[in-house]
Amino acid sequence: MPIPSALITLLLGMALVLAGLWVGYNVPLLPVEASTNAPIYDALFEVLLSIGTILFLGIIGLLVFSLVRFRRREGDSGDGAAIEGNLPLEIVWTAIPAVVVLFVGIYSYDIYERMGGMTPLNDHSAMHAAQPAADHHHHGGDHGSNNPAVLASSSSPSEPDQEPGRVWGGIGVASSESETLSVDVTAMQFAFIFHYPGANIITGELHIPVNQPISLHMEARDVIHAFWVPQFRVKQDVIPGQPTLLSFTATRPGTYPIICAELCGPYHGGMRSSVVVHEPADFDTWLSKNTPPAPATVASSGSNPTA
């Protein structure tokens, strides 16, 4: 007794789905996870890889089967059967992609919202962008501080050159909590410049402590750039005249590449830097070594030099 074609189709479909799920959840294609955003993003990637594998194997398998099963036989010179239209088949191959696209769209939106991507878009008035690093000229007694709480404030209301600007988008939420470390990022052809306002440190390499929320206030000086750290699973465009926010928390100490992911000119491929994730004690050491000393106090003109 021949096996019904419907049963064969069902069994092949189940095997195809199981193969796609195995590939999606067991084949590592992404770099190491190094931030709190990474597991959220990886969950979406595993689903997309599973769907892509199922579609790839299904289409290639059907193509190979058709080439073998319906090939022209030797000595056969006649025309093929005149088959015109198949409404059930057309409904199936239209409905399945529509359901897949709808599911991927809804799930992707949920992932993006969980990573904080929708917050800046929905609440512009709640956040302000810091001025680029080149525009900051900080003075005062906080220069010698290595307390991350001091660095949380990216600007001072009493300084006239700190005009607040609107954040136009980004990943994460701007936080005023004392444990958040705020860093100003200026992108230009062809480098990233990092400014730690509270300590008045300017560097070409980003240094941050592990397991501490980080807020990057980013602005471009010339063309569109993109700040991308693959291990953090975060990427944000940096647009001239439109300050953007990128918030994340690193979870694994180490040194990771920062890549410009937007074609920005002839040396775009060389626009790279590094983010160094320190243990808290090591970060405090780096901070104290790189914080410039406070300016010496100048004696007033009315003081007695012999006193």
Order of alpha helices (4+ residues) and beta strands (2+ residues): alpha-alpha-alpha-alpha-beta-alpha-beta-beta-beta-beta-beta-beta-beta-beta-beta-beta-beta-beta-alpha
